[in-house]
Amino acid sequence: MSTTNADAVIIGGGFYGAAIAIYLAKQRGLQRVVLLEREPKLLCRASYHNQARVHNGYHYPRSFTTAFRSRVNLPKFVRDWPDAVKQDFTKLYAIARRNSKVTAKQFERFCHEIGAKIEPAQAAQQKLFEPRLIEAVFLVEEYAFDSTRLAAWAKRELQESGVEVRLSTRAMAVSREPGSELLVSTVDTDGNPEALHCRFVFNCTYSGLNQLAGDFPGTLTRLKHEITEMALVKAPPVLEGLGVTVMDGPFFSMMPFPARGLHTLSHVRYTPHFSWQDEGGNDPYKKLQDYARESRVDRMLRDVGRYMPAVLDAKYVDSLFEVKTILQKNEGDDGRPILFEKHAELPGCYSILGGKIDNIYDVLEKLETEVIEPSRSKQ
């Protein structure tokens, strides 16, 4: 078995893993950073298979903290990744008359409280909705992101930062070495094992957080997984330049998906196919691989069409199936805080998970408070 010495090993080459690796190399001066990704390319799992929404707080009227953090983070994200952000569409939020957990007045007041732009939609936009089922329609400010452009950014910045990227390589275990080092055991797709000796490990594997063996203790925060379907559709001309979200009981969204030039369609009832509680040794990605993946887009369109009849003219193209992971404690209030855990049994080992792309700033703020010093000599 070959061995390698590093300052830090990041497990998981999604947006969070890549951003943390770049941060450690550029901002904290770590001289040898290794990024491991089990897939053959970066940002191709949860970073790609999602709604591609850059949140501005509107989504979370029942979680003020999550909403406010999105309001703070959105302008930063637009500033830092302007080429990846799509702003040239109109975003509408509509409030359902029945079974909604928030009324139009409550939603409007909530937006003012977090400082989010909101105004009544124009008459032509309101006519897109069935008035018997929709109480009010608002024009808001919310964006989408192109994950393929974020992947290109990550590839370029990782190379410029000197981060060593190992694709098609899976971390199997994290163990404590005698002294103060950590050992990450890996295997590539050809079955070649390697041992990485390092001072810091950042576990950014999203749904796979608790699938590491060795001395890794698992996260203290309990997790829940869902297999989800994000339908991709070609929007009819009248909806082409729009993003639409209907709140907050019959919750559904139709958002631009810049990476494919299509729209995503998601529905609170039909997007989650099934869910389970996280446990070690029960690999969520194996569950996804074995899942039959029968689309529910016909049911999504049928229900969404009751509220917004024009959507019935949308053309189904594809579905993105992925594992979505959330913190159990926030299942009822829609909060999306980050998970940031330091493992006392493995000093220098961190597990990190975010529910939204803009949460990356919350992670970086946490890392700013950590003692992460570069090695004295280049290894």
N, C-alpha and C positions, 0 to 999 in steps of 0.2 A: 504494500500500500504506500503510495506517495504521500508526502507531507508538505504543507505550505505554512509559512508564518505570515500573519497579517495583524494589523491594528484592530480592524473591525470586519465582521462578516454580517451582511444583510441578507436575510432569507426572504425571498419574494421580490420579483421584478415587476410589480405593478407600479402605479403612480407613486404610492407612498414609499415603497422600497427604494425606487430610483431617486425620489426627491431627498430622502434621508441620506442615501449614499453620497449624493452630490453635496449636501449640506456638511456632512462629516469631513469630506475632502477639502471643500473650498472655505468653509467658515470655521471649522475646528482644527484644521491643519493635520488631520490624520494622513499618514504617508502611504499606507497600503490598505485600501478598502476593497473588499471582495463582495460582489453582488451575485447571489445564486438565484436562478429562475428555472423551474422545472419544465416550463414550456420552451419551444424553440425560438420564441421572440418575446420582447418586452411588452408590457401593457396589453396583453391579449386575453385576459380573463375578466375579472370583475371590473377592471378599469375600462374595458371596452363594452362588455355586455351589460349596459345599464341605460338609464334614460338620458344620460348626457346633459343633465340639468345643472347649471350653476345657480344655486339657490340664493334667494334674496330675502328669505324669512317667511314668505307668504304661506309656505307649506305647513307651518307649525304653529297654528293659533293656540294649541294646547300645551306648547312648551316654549315659554317666553325666552328662556336661556338659549335654546337651539336657534330660535328665530333671530334673536339679537346677534348671536355670533355670526350667522350667515350674513346679516346686514353689514357687520364689520368686515367680514372676510371677502365679500364679493368684489369691492373695488380693488382690493389687493390682488385678487386672482386676475382681474381684467388687466391690471397694470403689469403683472409678471408674465402672463401668457396671452398677450393680445392677439397673436396670430392663430391661437387655438379657440378663441371665443367668438361665437356667432351672435351678433346683436341685431342683424337686419331682418327681424321678424316682429310681429305684433303679439304681445302676450296678454291673454285674457284669463281672469279667474271668475268663475260663475258659482253662485251659491244656490244649492238645491232647496226647494221649498219644503220637502219632506225628508225626514230621517237624517237631516244634517245636524252635526254636533255644534255648529256655529251658525248664527243668523247673519244676514247681510250687515246689519248695524254693528253686531259684535265684531265681524271681520274687518269692517272699515275702521272701527275704533282701535282694534289690535294693530292694524297697519300704521295708524298714526302714532301709536305708542312706541313702535320699534323704529319709526322714521322711514318707513317704506313708501314709495310713491304709489298713489292710488287715485283714480278718478273714474267716474261713470263711463262705461263704454259708449261708443257712438251708436246711433239708432240702427245703422246697417249691421253692426256687429251684434247688437242685441237680437236682431231678427234671426240670427243663426240658431237661436236657442228656442226650445218649446216653452212659452211663458207659463203654462200651467204647472210645469215642473221646476222652473228656474225662478228664483226670487229676484236676483240682481246679477248684473254682469259688470265687471270692473276691468279697466285698462291698467296694467301694472308694468313693472320693469324687471324682467328676468331673462336670463340668457341660456345658451347651450354651448357645449364645448365639443371639439373634434378630437377624439381620443387618438386618431392616427397622427395628428400634428403634435399632440403631447408625447407620443411615442418617439417621433422624430427628434423632438427637443431632448428627451431623456437620452437617446442614443448619442446625440452630439455632445451634450453636457457631461455625460459619464466619461466619454472618451477624452474630452478636454480636461476633465478633473483628474484623470489618471486612475479612475476606478476600474478594477479588473472585473469584467462581466463574464459570467459562466452560464451559458444557456443550456437547456436540456440537462440540467443538473439538479438533483433533488437532495435536500438536507434530510438526513434520516434521524440524527440524534444530536443532542447537545449535552456535553458532560463537563464536569469540573476536573481539571488537571491538578496534579500536586503543585502546590504553590498558589499562584494567582491567575493562571491561564484557563481559558475555556477551550474545549475541543469540539469542533463541528465535524461530524462524519457525513460524507456525501457519497453519492453514486451517480454516474452519468447514464445515458440511455444505452450505452454499450456494456453496462455493468461494471465499469471501472471505479473502484472505491478510492477515496482520498480523505486525508485527515487535515483539517484546517485548524491551526493553533492561533488563538487570538485573545485580545483583552476584552473585546465587546462583541456582543451578538444582539442583533435587532431582528426579532421575529415578526415579519410583516406579511404573513402568509394568508391573511384574511380568514377564509373559512377553514384553513388548515392549521390554525394557531395551536391547537392541542394535539396535533398528530406527530409531534417529535418524541422520540424515545430517549434513552440515556437517563441523565439526572434531571431532565426538564420536568418541573412539577405540575405544569398546566396552569391556566389562568385562574385566579381567584374569582373573577367575574364570570358568571354563567352565561353561556351563549345559546342562541337558538338559530337553526338553519332552516331555510326554505328553498325549494327548487322553484324558480320563477321563470315566467315566460314574458319576454318583451316582444310584442308583435311589431314587425316593420311593415309599413303600408305606404303606398303612393297616395298622397292626399289629393282629393278632387281640387280643381282650380280655385274654388271659393274658399278653401281652407289652407291653400298651399303656403301662404305667407304668415300663418298663424301658429301660435302655440296655445293650447287650451287646457285648463285644469278645472274640474268641477268638484267643489267641496261639499261636504266633509263627511258624508255617510255613504252616498253612492259615488265614492271617490274614484275618479278616473282622469287620465291625462293623455293628451296627444301633443307630442313635442317634436320639433325638428331634430333629426339625427344626422349631424353634419358629415360623419364619417362615411355614410352611404347615400347622402342626398335624399333621404326618405324621412318619414315621421315614425316615431315610436308610438304605440298604443298600449296603455297599461290600465288595469282595472283592479280595484281593491279585492274583488271577489274572485276573479279569474286569473290574474297574474301569478299569485302563489298557488302552485299545484299541490304541494303538501309540505309539511314541516316536521321537525323533530328536534329534540334537545341534544346539545353537543355532548360527545363523550370521546375520550381517547380510544384509539384503535378502530373507530368507526369512521372511515375516511369519507367526508362529504363529497369529494370529487369522484370517488368510486361510485357513490350513489347516483351522482349526476350522469356518469358514464353509462351506467346500467339502466337509466330511466328511458322509457319508451318515447317520450317527447311528442305526444299527440297534442296538436295545437288547439287552443280554446278561442281562437280569434273570432270564430263565428258568433260565439256567445258574447264576447266583448263588443263586437260591432252591433249586435242586436240590441244590447242594453244601452250603449252609448248613443245609438241612433234614436232612442226615445227622447233624449235630452237635446241632441244636436243632429237633426235629420240628415244634413248634408254628408255626414260621415259614412252613411250607407253606400255612397258612391266611391269610397276609398277602395283601392286595389291591394289585396294582401300580397306581400312579396316573400316574407321570410319571418322566422322567429329566432330570437336570441334566448337560449336557455342557459341559466347560470344558478349557482348557489348564492343566495343572499344571507348574510349573517348579521344578526342584531344582538344587542345586549338584552337579556331577559328582563332586567329591571325596568327597561324603557318601553316594553311592549305595549303598555296601556296608555302612555301619555305622548307617544310619538316623538319623544326626545331622542336626539342623535348625538350624544356626547362621544368623545373619543374614549377608547380603552387604552390606557397607558400604564402598564404594570412593570415594576422592577421586581425581579425574582430574588428574594433574600437568600434562597438556597444556592443560587448561581449569580453571585455578584458580577455585574457587568452585562447581564442578560436582561433584555427588555422585550415585552410583547406589546404590539401596537396595532390598533384597529380603528378605522374611522368609518362613519356611516355615509359621509358625503365628501365630495372632492375638495371642497373648501375647508374641511377640517384639517387639512395639512398645516395650516397656520397655527392651529391649536397644538398640534404635535411639535412643531418647531419651537413654539414658545416653551413647551415643557422641556425640550432638549436643551434650550438655552440655560436652564437652571441646573443641569447635570454637570458633574465633574467629568469631562471627557478630554483628556490631555493627550497630545501627540507623543509618540515614543521619542526618546532622546536621540536615537540614531536610526537611520533608514535600514529596514530589514531586507 
